[in-house]
Amino acid sequence: MDCNRDEAQRSKEIAEKRFMQKDYSGAHKFALKARRLFPQLEGVEQLVSVLDVHIHAASGHVDWYGILQSEPSADDALLRKQFRKLALMLHPDKNKSVGAESAFKLISEAWSVLSDKNKKMAYDMKRSSMGITKPAKPPSPPPPPPLPPSPCLPLTILLPLTNHGSFNFRLLLHPRLLPL
């Protein structure tokens, strides 16, 4: 699994570079690849959430429903639940991903618009007058199950040591390196 972990780490680094270049969709693609390769990689889930928020903010107009990853038909309780979930995940004290602070500000602003009845009504009217009737993009799909183990094969070797018992040594070998 170390092979998948290394590749996932590289994909995450590419995603962070793309984010810095404001290529949010490209960064999102690499972050999803990192999550697919090694879901336990530190910070990858938070990075995907940060990118989801920035993608909705970078579109032609700011989609407050999309930023909170909810539908325009969502009631106040669901919007509050989504805001709290994202606030916990994106808070800069808990999330050290690039762009976490700006994503947190965006969800806070989305919550301030959608939690106020008058602002929400004005936003909904503006949204309908612009002809935006499609629902907000759904949140990223849940992480897929981990990939099968990489072609690296674990090999445990028991080395006898004099006067000290034995010593376990674990290697990861690639099949192409094994003799036929």
Residue frames as qw, qx, qy, qz and C-alpha x, y, z in Angstrom:
[[0.000, 0.883, 0.469, 0.000, 0.00, 0.00, 0.00],
 [0.371, -0.630, 0.087, 0.676, 3.00, 2.28, 0.28],
 [0.303, 0.126, 0.571, 0.753, 3.05, 2.55, -3.51],
 [0.053, -0.732, -0.594, -0.330, -0.55, 3.86, -3.46],
 [0.378, -0.809, -0.245, 0.378, 0.29, 6.18, -0.57],
 [0.404, -0.344, 0.285, 0.798, 3.21, 7.72, -2.46],
 [0.144, 0.345, 0.621, 0.689, 1.14, 8.20, -5.59],
 [0.210, -0.811, -0.541, -0.068, -1.70, 9.69, -3.54],
 [0.411, -0.683, -0.071, 0.600, 0.74, 12.10, -1.87],
 [0.303, -0.071, 0.450, 0.837, 2.00, 13.19, -5.30],
 [0.012, -0.581, -0.658, -0.478, -1.57, 13.71, -6.51],
 [0.319, -0.826, -0.404, 0.230, -2.37, 15.78, -3.43],
 [0.392, -0.492, 0.139, 0.764, 0.69, 17.96, -4.00],
 [0.176, 0.211, 0.587, 0.762, -0.32, 18.50, -7.64],
 [0.154, -0.747, -0.621, -0.179, -3.83, 19.43, -6.46],
 [0.366, -0.761, -0.201, 0.496, -2.38, 22.01, -4.08],
 [0.319, -0.227, 0.365, 0.844, -0.23, 23.49, -6.87],
 [0.044, 0.448, 0.671, 0.589, -3.25, 23.67, -9.19],
 [0.249, -0.811, -0.511, 0.137, -5.24, 25.37, -6.43],
 [0.357, -0.598, 0.027, 0.717, -2.54, 28.03, -6.08],
 [0.156, -0.038, 0.546, 0.822, -2.84, 28.60, -9.86],
 [0.461, 0.271, 0.260, -0.804, -6.64, 28.97, -9.42],
 [0.490, 0.119, -0.730, -0.461, -7.29, 25.85, -11.53],
 [0.541, -0.220, 0.546, -0.601, -9.97, 24.58, -9.17],
 [0.921, 0.171, -0.003, -0.351, -11.41, 21.87, -11.41],
 [0.668, 0.462, -0.561, 0.160, -7.94, 20.47, -12.17],
 [0.061, -0.422, 0.708, -0.564, -7.07, 20.57, -8.49],
 [0.749, -0.094, 0.322, -0.571, -10.34, 18.82, -7.66],
 [0.884, 0.304, -0.313, -0.167, -9.54, 16.05, -10.16],
 [0.485, 0.418, -0.678, 0.362, -6.16, 15.36, -8.54],
 [0.322, -0.329, 0.591, -0.662, -7.56, 15.59, -5.00],
 [0.880, 0.023, 0.103, -0.464, -10.22, 12.99, -5.89],
 [0.785, 0.371, -0.492, 0.062, -7.50, 10.79, -7.37],
 [0.132, 0.432, -0.710, 0.541, -5.50, 11.06, -4.15],
 [0.602, -0.188, 0.437, -0.641, -8.59, 10.16, -2.10],
 [0.922, 0.188, -0.142, -0.308, -9.30, 7.18, -4.37],
 [0.631, 0.438, -0.602, 0.218, -5.72, 5.91, -4.17],
 [0.447, -0.047, -0.701, 0.554, -5.29, 6.23, -0.41],
 [0.330, -0.739, -0.394, -0.435, -8.39, 7.41, 1.51],
 [0.668, -0.633, -0.262, 0.291, -6.50, 7.51, 4.82],
 [0.518, 0.293, -0.031, 0.803, -4.04, 10.14, 3.52],
 [0.254, -0.567, -0.424, 0.659, -3.92, 13.01, 5.97],
 [0.049, 0.531, 0.016, -0.846, -5.84, 16.09, 4.83],
 [0.059, 0.066, 0.750, 0.655, -7.15, 14.72, 1.55],
 [0.049, -0.636, -0.769, -0.037, -10.81, 14.75, 2.62],
 [0.132, -0.764, -0.235, 0.586, -10.47, 18.34, 3.85],
 [0.145, -0.329, 0.465, 0.809, -8.78, 19.37, 0.60],
 [0.043, 0.355, 0.820, 0.447, -11.66, 17.94, -1.44],
 [0.103, -0.775, -0.588, 0.207, -14.16, 19.92, 0.66],
 [0.183, -0.635, 0.072, 0.748, -12.13, 23.12, 0.26],
 [0.111, -0.100, 0.653, 0.742, -12.07, 22.63, -3.50],
 [0.023, 0.567, 0.806, 0.167, -15.83, 21.93, -3.65],
 [0.104, -0.814, -0.349, 0.452, -16.48, 25.28, -1.98],
 [0.154, -0.548, 0.311, 0.761, -14.09, 27.18, -4.24],
 [0.170, 0.178, 0.795, 0.555, -15.53, 25.61, -7.40],
 [0.002, -0.737, -0.675, -0.043, -18.99, 26.90, -6.51],
 [0.176, -0.819, -0.122, 0.532, -17.63, 30.33, -5.65],
 [0.256, -0.399, 0.491, 0.731, -15.58, 30.62, -8.85],
 [0.351, 0.485, 0.744, 0.297, -18.44, 29.94, -11.24],
 [0.151, 0.523, 0.335, 0.769, -19.98, 32.84, -13.18],
 [0.381, -0.641, 0.059, -0.664, -21.92, 33.89, -10.09],
 [0.050, -0.279, 0.829, -0.482, -21.59, 32.84, -6.48],
 [0.666, -0.252, -0.578, -0.398, -23.87, 29.88, -5.80],
 [0.320, -0.489, 0.542, -0.604, -24.61, 30.03, -2.07],
 [0.922, -0.095, 0.149, -0.345, -26.55, 26.77, -2.16],
 [0.861, 0.369, -0.314, 0.154, -23.69, 25.05, -3.93],
 [0.157, 0.607, -0.573, 0.529, -21.18, 26.41, -1.44],
 [0.530, -0.324, 0.565, -0.543, -23.19, 24.83, 1.38],
 [0.139, 0.128, -0.958, -0.217, -23.58, 21.69, -0.77],
 [0.303, 0.368, 0.762, -0.437, -27.35, 21.73, -0.55],
 [0.173, 0.477, 0.707, 0.494, -30.36, 22.12, -2.82],
 [0.112, -0.250, -0.026, -0.961, -32.36, 25.35, -3.20],
 [0.632, -0.423, -0.422, -0.494, -35.39, 23.47, -1.85],
 [0.539, -0.085, -0.695, 0.469, -33.58, 22.66, 1.42],
 [0.410, -0.833, -0.312, -0.200, -35.24, 23.85, 4.60],
 [0.107, -0.867, 0.335, -0.354, -33.54, 25.90, 7.32],
 [0.800, -0.470, 0.366, -0.073, -32.70, 22.85, 9.44],
 [0.908, 0.226, 0.193, 0.296, -30.88, 21.14, 6.57],
 [0.383, 0.803, -0.133, 0.437, -28.99, 24.34, 5.67],
 [0.415, -0.790, 0.359, -0.273, -27.95, 24.73, 9.32],
 [0.919, -0.218, 0.322, 0.070, -26.80, 21.10, 9.45],
 [0.782, 0.482, 0.077, 0.387, -24.74, 21.51, 6.26],
 [0.102, 0.880, -0.224, 0.405, -23.21, 24.74, 7.50],
 [0.621, -0.664, 0.383, -0.163, -22.19, 23.20, 10.82],
 [0.946, 0.031, 0.257, 0.195, -20.73, 20.13, 9.11],
 [0.627, 0.621, 0.002, 0.469, -18.69, 22.26, 6.71],
 [0.155, -0.893, 0.236, -0.349, -17.70, 24.74, 9.43],
 [0.788, -0.504, 0.354, 0.013, -16.23, 21.92, 11.51],
 [0.883, 0.184, 0.269, 0.339, -14.39, 20.49, 8.53],
 [0.512, 0.654, 0.098, 0.548, -13.13, 23.79, 7.09],
 [0.366, -0.930, 0.004, 0.024, -12.31, 25.77, 10.23],
 [0.456, 0.747, -0.414, 0.251, -8.73, 27.05, 9.83],
 [0.387, -0.615, 0.613, -0.310, -7.76, 25.77, 13.28],
 [0.802, -0.063, 0.578, -0.138, -8.66, 22.20, 12.25],
 [0.799, 0.499, 0.296, 0.159, -7.94, 22.28, 8.52],
 [0.355, -0.661, 0.329, 0.574, -4.44, 23.18, 7.37],
 [0.613, 0.397, 0.558, 0.394, -5.20, 22.67, 3.66],
 [0.162, -0.065, 0.227, 0.958, -4.46, 25.46, 1.24],
 [0.261, -0.286, -0.434, -0.813, -7.52, 27.68, 0.86],
 [0.344, -0.436, -0.812, 0.177, -9.24, 26.46, 4.03],
 [0.112, -0.402, -0.356, 0.836, -9.46, 29.95, 5.50],
 [0.248, 0.154, -0.298, -0.909, -11.06, 31.45, 2.38],
 [0.391, -0.234, -0.824, -0.337, -13.41, 28.45, 2.08],
 [0.256, -0.442, -0.716, 0.475, -14.47, 28.98, 5.70],
 [0.068, 0.336, 0.093, -0.935, -15.20, 32.65, 4.95],
 [0.320, -0.002, -0.601, -0.732, -17.26, 31.63, 1.90],
 [0.380, -0.372, -0.844, -0.076, -19.41, 29.16, 3.84],
 [0.164, -0.434, -0.518, 0.719, -19.88, 31.75, 6.59],
 [0.181, 0.237, -0.171, -0.939, -21.04, 34.29, 4.02],
 [0.370, -0.152, -0.774, -0.491, -23.33, 31.70, 2.41],
 [0.308, -0.429, -0.800, 0.286, -24.83, 30.96, 5.81],
 [0.023, -0.384, -0.282, 0.879, -25.37, 34.67, 6.52],
 [0.314, 0.103, -0.414, -0.848, -27.29, 35.01, 3.24],
 [0.487, -0.157, -0.779, -0.363, -29.31, 31.79, 3.45],
 [0.298, -0.337, -0.780, 0.434, -30.15, 32.01, 7.16],
 [0.117, 0.343, 0.221, -0.906, -31.67, 35.49, 6.87],
 [0.451, 0.534, 0.709, -0.092, -35.20, 35.22, 5.42],
 [0.302, 0.880, 0.065, -0.361, -35.04, 38.58, 3.59],
 [0.033, -0.661, 0.636, 0.398, -31.58, 37.99, 2.11],
 [0.393, 0.018, 0.907, 0.149, -32.54, 34.46, 1.09],
 [0.467, 0.679, 0.534, -0.189, -35.71, 35.66, -0.61],
 [0.219, 0.873, -0.213, -0.381, -33.76, 38.36, -2.49],
 [0.181, -0.464, 0.808, 0.314, -31.10, 35.82, -3.52],
 [0.468, 0.263, 0.843, 0.022, -33.73, 33.31, -4.68],
 [0.432, 0.813, 0.282, -0.271, -35.45, 36.01, -6.75],
 [0.084, 0.789, -0.480, -0.373, -32.13, 37.07, -8.28],
 [0.342, -0.220, 0.894, 0.189, -31.32, 33.44, -8.98],
 [0.498, 0.483, 0.719, -0.043, -34.65, 32.82, -10.72],
 [0.327, 0.881, 0.049, -0.338, -34.43, 36.08, -12.69],
 [0.034, -0.651, 0.670, 0.356, -31.04, 34.97, -14.00],
 [0.813, 0.268, -0.347, -0.383, -32.69, 31.78, -15.22],
 [0.170, 0.350, -0.892, 0.230, -30.82, 29.52, -12.85],
 [0.801, -0.212, 0.007, -0.560, -33.30, 26.78, -12.19],
 [0.785, 0.148, -0.594, 0.096, -30.96, 23.82, -12.08],
 [0.743, -0.666, -0.062, 0.011, -30.23, 22.54, -8.61],
 [0.140, -0.836, 0.530, -0.001, -26.87, 23.18, -7.06],
 [0.606, 0.375, -0.701, 0.008, -24.19, 20.61, -7.86],
 [0.869, -0.460, -0.145, -0.112, -24.45, 17.76, -5.39],
 [0.392, -0.772, 0.499, 0.026, -21.55, 17.25, -3.01],
 [0.276, 0.504, -0.805, -0.147, -18.68, 15.06, -4.04],
 [0.869, -0.120, -0.413, -0.247, -19.52, 11.40, -4.07],
 [0.725, -0.620, 0.293, -0.069, -18.51, 9.45, -0.99],
 [0.015, -0.646, 0.742, 0.179, -15.03, 8.04, -1.14],
 [0.854, 0.177, -0.409, -0.267, -14.89, 4.78, -3.06],
 [0.906, -0.398, 0.128, 0.074, -13.60, 1.67, -1.38],
 [0.264, -0.730, 0.540, 0.325, -9.82, 1.49, -1.27],
 [0.649, 0.528, -0.483, -0.257, -8.08, 0.09, -4.33],
 [0.983, -0.131, -0.091, 0.088, -6.80, -3.42, -4.15],
 [0.596, -0.641, 0.274, 0.399, -3.28, -3.69, -2.85],
 [0.321, 0.814, -0.384, -0.294, -0.61, -2.40, -5.14],
 [0.882, 0.322, -0.342, 0.021, 1.69, -4.75, -7.02],
 [0.062, 0.598, -0.680, 0.420, 4.16, -4.42, -4.15],
 [0.838, -0.228, -0.485, -0.105, 4.30, -7.74, -2.30],
 [0.412, -0.755, 0.408, -0.306, 5.11, -7.77, 1.41],
 [0.824, 0.167, -0.513, 0.173, 7.81, -10.19, 2.38],
 [0.541, -0.760, 0.277, -0.231, 8.74, -10.87, 5.99],
 [0.694, 0.372, -0.562, 0.253, 12.18, -12.29, 6.60],
 [0.748, -0.660, 0.042, -0.050, 13.20, -13.80, 9.91],
 [0.485, 0.642, -0.487, 0.341, 16.88, -13.12, 10.52],
 [0.824, -0.450, -0.280, 0.200, 18.52, -15.09, 13.32],
 [0.071, 0.839, -0.348, 0.412, 20.74, -13.01, 15.54],
 [0.642, 0.061, -0.663, 0.380, 23.36, -14.51, 17.81],
 [0.305, -0.174, -0.643, 0.681, 22.59, -14.33, 21.55],
 [0.201, 0.159, 0.189, -0.948, 19.61, -12.00, 20.94],
 [0.561, 0.421, 0.628, -0.338, 16.90, -14.23, 19.49],
 [0.442, 0.351, 0.616, 0.549, 15.66, -13.32, 16.04],
 [0.043, 0.450, 0.015, -0.892, 14.77, -10.14, 14.19],
 [0.495, 0.608, 0.621, 0.031, 11.79, -9.61, 11.84],
 [0.112, -0.382, 0.317, 0.861, 12.50, -7.61, 8.73],
 [0.514, 0.613, 0.577, -0.169, 9.69, -6.58, 6.32],
 [0.188, -0.240, 0.493, 0.815, 10.31, -5.72, 2.67],
 [0.602, 0.608, 0.303, -0.420, 8.02, -4.57, -0.10],
 [0.359, -0.205, 0.716, 0.563, 8.98, -6.15, -3.40],
 [0.550, 0.490, -0.115, -0.667, 7.63, -5.33, -6.83],
 [0.906, 0.152, 0.386, -0.080, 6.73, -8.41, -8.94],
 [0.663, 0.722, -0.179, 0.079, 9.02, -7.32, -11.77],
 [0.017, -0.760, 0.612, -0.220, 11.95, -7.55, -9.37],
 [0.783, -0.252, 0.534, -0.197, 11.24, -11.15, -8.41],
 [0.001, 0.361, -0.851, -0.381, 13.14, -13.91, -10.25],
 [0.757, 0.115, -0.262, -0.588, 11.02, -16.16, -12.42]]
